Amino acid sequence: MTDDRYERIRQRAHEIWEQAGRPEGAHMEHWDQATAEIDEAGRPKKAAKKAAAAKVEKPKAAKAEKPAKAPKASPKSKAKG
């Protein structure tokens, strides 16, 4: 890890810790969140757009609707005679 990246992550993790009310024992969560934010900010915009576009599903052609079938009459509903 470069010194600059490490320092940015450290500063951001500290900000997250302060915003969370300075809780004890959550340093790894804050560090992981800061790392994710710094790495996301460092990605080129073009690559992020391509990745997002690849995830978008293309709409499928609409299928013709089948006519609704009439419910079948149950044998019990027939009158006995």
C-alpha positions as CSV (number, residue, x, y, z in Angstrom):
1,M,0.0,0.0,0.0
2,T,1.4,3.4,-0.9
3,D,2.0,5.9,1.8
4,D,-0.4,8.3,0.2
5,R,-3.2,5.8,-0.1
6,Y,-2.6,4.6,3.5
7,E,-2.8,8.1,4.8
8,R,-6.0,8.9,2.9
9,I,-7.6,5.7,4.3
10,R,-6.4,6.5,7.8
11,Q,-7.8,10.0,7.7
12,R,-11.2,8.8,6.2
13,A,-11.4,6.0,8.8
14,H,-10.8,8.6,11.5
15,E,-13.6,10.8,10.1
16,I,-16.0,7.8,10.0
17,W,-15.1,6.9,13.6
18,E,-15.8,10.5,14.7
19,Q,-19.1,10.6,12.8
20,A,-20.1,7.4,14.5
21,G,-19.6,8.9,17.9
22,R,-16.1,7.5,18.6
23,P,-17.2,3.9,19.5
24,E,-14.7,1.5,20.8
25,G,-14.0,-1.8,18.9
26,A,-15.3,-0.8,15.5
27,H,-12.0,0.2,14.0
28,M,-11.9,-2.6,11.4
29,E,-15.4,-1.7,10.1
30,H,-14.3,1.9,9.8
31,W,-11.1,1.0,8.1
32,D,-12.9,-1.3,5.6
33,Q,-15.4,1.4,4.8
34,A,-12.7,4.0,4.3
35,T,-10.8,1.6,2.1
36,A,-13.8,0.9,-0.1
37,E,-14.6,4.6,-0.4
38,I,-11.0,5.6,-1.3
39,D,-10.7,2.7,-3.8
40,E,-14.0,3.6,-5.4
41,A,-13.0,7.3,-5.7
42,G,-9.7,6.2,-7.3
43,R,-11.3,4.2,-10.1
44,P,-11.4,5.7,-13.5
45,K,-14.9,6.9,-14.4
46,K,-14.9,5.2,-17.8
47,A,-14.3,1.8,-16.3
48,A,-17.0,2.3,-13.8
49,K,-19.5,3.2,-16.5
50,K,-18.7,0.2,-18.5
51,A,-19.1,-2.1,-15.5
52,A,-22.4,-0.5,-14.7
53,A,-23.6,-0.9,-18.3
54,A,-22.6,-4.5,-18.4
55,K,-24.8,-5.2,-15.3
56,V,-27.9,-3.5,-16.8
57,E,-30.3,-6.0,-18.3
58,K,-31.6,-5.3,-21.7
59,P,-35.4,-5.4,-22.0
60,K,-36.8,-8.6,-23.5
61,A,-39.3,-8.5,-26.4
62,A,-42.8,-8.6,-25.2
63,K,-44.5,-12.0,-25.6
64,A,-48.0,-12.2,-27.0
65,E,-50.5,-12.8,-24.2
66,K,-52.4,-16.1,-24.3
67,P,-56.2,-15.8,-23.8
68,A,-57.3,-16.7,-20.3
69,K,-58.6,-20.2,-19.9
70,A,-62.1,-20.8,-18.4
71,P,-62.0,-22.5,-15.0
72,K,-62.8,-26.2,-15.1
73,A,-66.0,-27.3,-13.5
74,S,-65.4,-29.6,-10.6
75,P,-67.3,-33.0,-10.6
76,K,-68.9,-32.1,-7.3
77,S,-70.6,-29.0,-8.8
78,K,-72.6,-31.0,-11.2
79,A,-76.2,-31.7,-10.1
80,K,-77.0,-35.3,-9.4
81,G,-80.3,-36.5,-10.6
